[in-house]
Structures are given as C-alpha cells and as structure tokens.
Amino acid sequence: MRGTPQQIIEKYNQLARDAQLSGDRVATENFQQHAEHYTRMLAEAQREIEARREQQEQQYRDRQQQQAEARSERQDRSAAPVDQGAAPQPDVAPTPTPVGGDVIDMDGGGDSGLVETPESKPETKPKPERKPRARRSRKAEANPEDTAASGSAKTDEAAKANDSPGAAEAAE
C-alpha cells in the first residue's frame, strides 16, 4: 500500500468493511488489525512531532529572554553617565625613538624574523632560451652501437628527418 498514513488507515478500514459485507470474518479482522496498527503508528509520530515542536518553542522563548536581558543590560550601560576624567590617569613617560625613526634596518646582519619574499630579492639576469635538441631517429634509438659506429652520417640523416615532415617517413 502506498500513500500517507491516514490514507493507508482509510484504505484498510474500507477493505475491512468490504470483507464484512461479503461475510469473511477472518479478512475483516485482518484488515481491522492493519488499520489499528497504522493508527497507533500515526499517533506515535504525531506525539513525537508535538514534543519536538514544544522543545523548539521553549528554545525560542529562552533565546528571546536572553536577547531581552542583553538589550536591557546594554541600555543600562549606555544610560549610566561615564566620567572619563574622574579616574586616575597613569603616568606615561616618553619613550625614546630609535635612531632613524621607525625604519627597520634590513642590512643589520641579524635575523629580523621576517620572511624573504621574491620581491625583496635582487633582480637576476634572465637566462637565454635554449634551443630544442634534435630528435634521434627510431633506428638510432633501437641500435645505439650503430649510431656511435657510423658517426656523423646517421646524425645528419636524423637532423634532416626532423627538419622536414615528409623526410622523416622516407628516412625510416
């Protein structure tokens, strides 16, 4: 059976009435027990919902009371005259300023506790871009001894093969 608990209860009650009209006392009792079971389940769920609602209402009332108390406390503090000049003032001796004012000496040699950032590093001369290396042919990769033995002839072939796309297929 599908539906809300109330719909299921109504359906079982209807089935129980139908079974009673047809004279089937066993089916009538069965459907009535099912309807009673769902009635109990629905009542329990409603009690839980009501208890949860009451708990939330109590928490809401407590929060409202705490906020009202905090508001009245703030109003009491702001309403009370504050006499700033009546309190004794501490004696403040002038502090000597360091030589050079408030500047941090970075060349002092000591550890200042500061982290070195890329911006604080001196500029370095950028390195020149490297030229890409010429690719070796597949034959040279398969037989490294042949490459060393044949010398520059195979290396020249590999360089030419890399320079032109059609030549690479012909060299293989």
ABEGO torsion letter per residue (X at the ends): XBEBAAAAAAAAAAAAAAAAAAGBAAAAAAAAAAAAAAAAAAAAAAAAAAAAAAAAAAAAAAAAAAAAAAAAAAAAAAABBBBAAABBBBBBBBBBBBBGEABBBAAAGBBAGBBBBAAABBBBBBBBBBBBBBBBBAAAAABAAAAAAAEAAAAAAAAAAAABAAAAAAAX
